[in-house]
């Protein structure tokens, strides 16, 4: 039996699916930050003034290091303050479920199993829960699809609220 501290190379197809999943979570965090900014500032003048740009940059700087959990809380609060966004509770539930997936996918140590197509994500949650299952490419693709769907819903809410998703300092 291989000791748990051993490092293993993932098969290329599995590594690609895992990498896409991680990249989709990065995109989701970007969407969350832009949506929070848009919801907190929309509607606003087409051309923000210098003071508004500076305040926006400070706010974005504070969001830049926020964890996914904090971003979810910020988005929920921004949607609640905005009002009239019927999808708020469903988005919150989807994001909380994805938070667990993200922690697993991004923070696990991947161990081989007897099935070469499935790997065990050695991971203990902040609540002390051990993930007992194994994952294959199909499960990683499903997590990535749920992540993209949640991001698309957030973008739709942002647009419905009048926000374009621009950040102070964006080029073009």
C-alpha positions, 0 to 999 in steps of 0.5 A: 500500500502506498503511504498517504504522503506519497505524491502521484501524477494524475492521468492527463485526462483526469488532470485536465478535467480537474484543472477545468473544474478549478478554472471554472471556480476561479471564473465563478469567483470573478463573476461574484466579485463583478456582480457584487460591485454591479449590484452595489453601484447600479444604477450609476452615471455612465462615466463615473467621477474620480472619487467614484472610481477611487471608491470602487477600486478600494472596494474591489481591492477588499473583495479581491482576497475574500474567500468564496464563503465571504463572496457568497455572503456579500452577494446575498446581502447585495441581492437582498438590498437590491430587492426584487430578485426572485432567484436570490434564494436558489442562487444562494443554495446553489452557491453553498453546495458549490462551496463544498465542491470547491473546497474538495476539488481545490484542496484535496490531495489526490490518491489513486484507487484500484480503479485507474479512472477514479481518484480519491480526494483525501480531504477533511472539511472544516467541520472535520468531515472526511470525504469517503468517495472517489471521483472520476472525470464524469463527476468533475465535469458535473461539478464544472457544469454546475459551477458554470450554471451558477455563474450564468445565473449570477450574470443574469441577475447582475444584468437584470439589475442594470449592471454590466459587470464592469470594474473600475480600472477595466480596460476597454 
